[in-house]
Amino acid sequence: MNIRIGNGYDVHALAEGLPLWLGGVRIDSPIGCIAHSDGDVAIHALCDALLGALALGDIGKHFPDTSDEFKGIDSKILLRRVMDLIEADGWSVVNVDVTIAMQRPKLAPYIVAMRECMASIMGCSAGQVSVKATTTEKLGFVGRSEGCEVYAVALLEKKDETYD
């Protein structure tokens, strides 16, 4: 096949006083993600979708949270490394779709910057990157602002159109 689709999901707990990074963009917020890396849950879910499209495992396999190498790492670096794996095998991004579920803060002012940032790292246009934000209407751990969850889908195509 010359196209592949992958699904990604990630969740991080939130705490006061931590920086909040989503889609490679620093969000003005009193709460941020608890994580081994910078906690960019949007990029983590996207990495899983991209890796999943080629059956390459998940982000934990490639960047384990038990490794000091990845402690505090900028997730944009992780996304670039995932893209290096994908491109080395002759694949490119057709489009990605990322949905962020977070009660607060409001993310609408940051959507364009997130799309542009992730597109730049993936070597595609912002038109190939969809980012949507939603709340859970104050229901569940997301609604209580205890965590943030992200769903991502990635569609890849083989650049030389050969079939596996």
C-alpha angles and dihedrals in degrees: 000000000000096000131056133184127205135188126212135187133179138167133191132187116242129226137179119263098024124117116255116221120179126170090351093303127114108235120209100240141134089224131058141174123282106226148136090242126034087296098239095165092181094058091043092056090045091051089052091050092050093046091045092054089065097034091245096141124247140303092267091058093053100034109024118199088223091068121094087209089074100039107128092352119163105251090219086072090054092051090050091051091050089051090050089058092048095046093045088062092049100258131130137187118267093178143322131209121201126187118193118198111199130141096210148054105032108248102194094100090057102045097094092047091049092050092048094046096050092042090053092053093046094047095239137106124275086243088070092055122074120189121182129178128204140166126224093232090255092302124135129350091318092051091050089052090242093124150358125232130193133194121198137183125192129191116199133186131201106249096215092040094233118148127238 
